[in-house]
Amino acid sequence: MDKKLRNILILAGILILLCVGYAVVGLVFPEEETETTDGQDNGETSRPLLTVTEDGLTALSFTYDADGDGAAELWAYTRSADGETWSWADDPAVPLSGSAFYGYSSTLASITSVKTITDVSEAQLEEFGLKEPRKTITFTDAVGGTQGFCVGAYNTYNGTYCAYKQGNPHTVYLLEGEFYPEFERGVTSLVSFDDLPSFAAEALVSLTLADGTRTVTVTRSTPQDTASPAVWYRSVDGAAPVAIASDLGGSLELLTGDMDYLTCYSVKAEDFSEYGLDGDTLRMTVIYKKTVEGEEREVTFTLTLGSTDKYGYYYARPDGTTLTMLLGGSVFHKVMTYDDGQISAGDAAETDTAAGD
């Protein structure tokens, strides 16, 4: 056989194999037109899969492998009767962000099917990854009622997920994949920081640290002349307060910035040991001024403080919660390391002079 002819035949064979492969992918994961349930093309390129109204979400649950070990857990949330708050089924005391669930509502409403495949066999369900779905999502909408769907394989060829509506596994929809990451978030990403105790720097009245061996309280006295810097006092184990040296006091003034939370790491008490929050740990009690119903009041809250991350920020648990939070704000980052050893001889002399006065 002529060498040139042989090469042409080989190339033709490869082309035929590529065409067959393309056709198979198209059959298994079609991506063009949408079909109606009777198999007739209706000319649509996409259509909404679900009935979701704006801000109409009242309940939501989905499976999520939070630990990455292949064992998916069910995360379930419900909205209060007045529509103001959301709660987590496993621990209703965890404060949740309402805006996060508004985002879920928008995501569900945006899910579109680019193709509908009817009369799907059991064997095809296996191919679509729907014999054992990777995720199940169920929700209740004020208008659309309770709805749910199961999600199977992801097709990198056309960027879609295979899914079926609960109760009808033999009709498969190919869904545009943008929705999926939204349901790969655990409850820690939904915690509302606004509902946790915090304060602005100018509102701080006192800060007490107790580690089981001693208790140190730093108190700020604000002069009547508001243009003057605050005067700081320090008391150890209940002894009479001593005025802090002016330069050290100035440092404290700079260090007591607003308290904020950087992130939530856990909502489970069994994780406390991982963050140094079990056993005898450092406790911080803060008193600050807050305006409540038009009246200025002093508010007190306590945090249990554990270990620090690689940047020196503390893990903390607000009293009455099972939350492990990472604290920002220089007041927690630096003031906690304040000790007698940090006062120089000159500072100590100035402190003693202030105490004698």
N, C-alpha and C positions, 0 to 999 in steps of 0.2 A: 504494500500500500504506500502511496506517495506520502512522504513525511508531512507535507503541508496540509494534505487532506486529513491525515490523522489528527493533526493539531486542531483543525476546524471541528472535527467530530467531537473531540474531547471538550472543547469550549462550548459546543452546543449542548453536550450532556450536562455540563455544570450549570448552564443557563436554565435548562429544564428543571434541574434540582432546586435552584433558587426560586423559580416560579412556583413550584409545588409547595416549597416551604412557606412562601409568602401567602399562598392560598390557605394553607393549614392555619397559620396565625390569624388570618382574617376570619376563618370560621370559628376558631376558639375564642378570639378576642376581637370581634368586629368593632369598628370605630366610626363608621360613616353615618349613615342616616339612622333615624329612629324608626322602629317598627311598632305598630299597634299590637295588642295582645292576640289578634288573629293572624299576625304575620304579614299584614299589608303595610307597605311603606306609606307613612303619612307626611313625608317631606320635611319634618322637623329635624333640626340638628341637635337640639337638647330640650329638656323640659324639666320642671321641678318634680322632685320625687315625693315630697312631703307637703302636708298642709300645716303651715306655721304662720301665726299672726305676730305682728310687732308687739313685743313685750307680753306675749300671751303664754309663755312657758310657765307651767306650774309644778312640774316634776321632771326629773332627769336622772337616768342611770346608765352607766356603761361599764364594760369590762376593761380593765387596765392592768398590765403587768408592771406594777410599780417597782418591784425588786429586780426585774430583768431575769428572773429564773424560769420563765416559761409558765408560771402559775398565775393566771390572771385572776384578779379580785374584782368584785362588783362594787362600784362606787355609786352611791345613791344619794340624791339631794331632793329636798322638797321646799316649796315656797309657802310662807305663812298665809293664813287666810286673808290678812289685810294687804298682802302683796308687798310688804315692806322689807322682809328679810328672807334669807335662805338658810337652811340647816342641813348638816351632814348626818345621814342616818346613823353612822357608827358613833358619833359624838356631837350631839346638837349644841354643845357649849362652845364649839370652835366657831369663832366669828368669821363669816364669809362675806365676800364682796358681791353686792348685787350687780354691779356693772359687769362682772365676769359672766354672769348668767345671761345678761342682755346680749353679750357677745356670743354665747352658745345659741341663743335664739336666732340671731342673725346668720350664724353658720349653718344651722339646720335648714333655714329658709333658702339658703343659697345652693344647697346640694342639688345637682342636676344630673339626669340620666341622659347619656348620649346614644344609648342603644338599649333596646329591650329584646331579650331572647326568651321565647316561650317554649313550653313543652320540654323543659330541660330534664334529661334522664339522670339517674343516680350516678352513672359513670361520669357524666358531664359535671355534676356537682363536685365530684372529686377533683376534676380538672380545674374547676373554678375556685378551688380552695374553700368550698362551702359545706363540705361534709362535716368539718370541724372548724367553724368560722373563727377568725382571729380576733374579732371584736363584735359585740352585740350592743346596740344603742337603743334605748327605749325612752320615750318622753310623753308628757301630756301637755296638750295645748288647749287653751281656753275655748277655742272654736273647733279645732280639728280633732280633739279628743286624744285618746292614747294611741300612739303609733310606735312602731319599732322596726328595725332592720338589722340584718346580720351582714358583716363584711368579710370577704374572703381574700383571694389572691390579688396582688397588685401587678399590673402589666406595665413594665417599663417601656414597652413598645409604643403604647398610646397614652400612658399616664393615667390609667383608670383603675378603679377598684371594682371587683365583682361583688354584687350584693343582692340580697332578696329581702322582700318585706316579710316580717314575721307572719307565719301562718300560710305563706304561699312560696315555698322553696323552689317550685318548678318554673317560676318566672324570674329570670335573672336580669339585673340592670347593671350596666357599666356606668360607674359614677366618676365624674371628674374628681381628681384626687386632692384638691386643695383643702378639703374639710378635715382630713384624717388627723393631722398633727394636733388640732384643737382637742381631740379626745385622747391624746396621749399625755395629758397633764393630770397630776394627782391633786389631792386636796390642799397640799402645801402652797400651790400656786394660786389658790382661791382665797387664802386668808386675808381678811380685811385689816390692814395696819391701822386704819382710822379708828377702829374700835379698841385698840390697845392703849394702855397708859403711856403718855408722853408729855413733854413740856417744852416750852420755849425758854431760852437762857434767862431772860429777864424775869421769868416767873418763879425761878428756883428760890426756895426759902432755906432748906437744909438737905443734907445728904449724909446718911449714916451707913457705915460699913461694919459688918460683924462677921468674923470668920470662926467663931467658936472659942477663940482664945482672948480676944479683946474686941472692943467696940469703939470705933472712931466716928465722931460726928463733926461735920463741918457746917457752920451756920453763916449765913450772909445777913448782914444788917444794912439796909439801904438808908443812906443819909437823907434828911429832909431836903437838903440841897441836891436835887437829882443830877446836877452837873458834876458832882463829886463822885469818885469811885466808891463802890461798895466796900464795907469793912468786913473782913472774914475772921471768924473765931473757930478754934478747934478744941474739942474736948475728947479725952481718952478715958474710957471706962467710967463715965459719969462724973469725972473730976470737973472742977470749975473751968469754964471756957477761957482760953488764952487767945489774945489777939495775935493773928498771924502777921509776920513781918511784911512790910509794905511791898517789897519786891516779890515775895512769895504770894502775897495776896493778889498782886497784879497778875501773876501767873495763873492763879486759880480763876480769876475773872475771865482770862482768855480761854481757860480749859473748859469751863462750864458752858459749852455750847448747847444748842438744841439737841435733844435726844431723838434719834430716829432709828428705825429698824431697816436693816439692809435686805434681809430675806428670812423666810421661814424654812427651817430644815426638817422639822418633824412635828407631827401632831400626836404622837404616841408616847405614853409614859415609859414603855419598855425600851425606848431609845435614849433615855436620860443618861445612862452610863457611858454611852458612846461620846457624849458631849460634856462629861464631867459634872453632870447635874444631879447625880445620886449621892447619898450620904451627906457628910458634913461639908458643905461648900460655903462659899462667900455669899452673904446676903446684903442687899442694898435696899434701904428704905429712903424714899424721896418724898419730901413735902414741897408742894408748889402751889402757886395761886392760880385759880381758875374762875372765870366768870360763869356762874350758873344761874339762869333765869334772871339776868340783869344784876346779880349780886356777886361780889367777889368773895370767894371762899378758899380756905386752905384744903387741899386734897392730898391724901397720902396713898402711896402704893409701894409694893415691895417686889423686888426681883431676886430670884436665885440665880447666881452667876457661876458658870462652870469653867471649862478650859477656854483657850483662845485659838483662833485660826492662825494661819501662817503669817498674817499681817498684824496680829496682836489684838484683833477685835474679839469681844467676849460673846460666848453663847449664853443665853439667858432664858429663864422661864418666868413669865409674869405669874404671880401668885393666883391660885384658883384656876389655872389652865394646865393643859398638858403640852403646850406649845414650846418648841425649841426655836428661839429667834437668834439671829446674829445682830448685835447692836452696833450701830454707827454712833457718831457723836463723840467728840473728844472727851466729854465728861466721863464716859465709861471706858474709853480707850486709854486714858492716861491718869486720871485722878485716882483710879483704883490702885495704882502702883505707888501712890504718895505714902511716904513713910518718914519717920524721924531722921533716918540716915540721909535723906535728901536735903536737909537743912544745913547749910554751911555754918561755920563758927560765927561769922558775921551776922548771918540771919538769926541764929539762935540768940546772940546778944541783943539784937534788936527786938526779938520776940520777948526776951526776959524784961527788957526795958518797958515794952508796951504793957506787959503783965503787971510790972511794979506800979505803973501809973494808974 
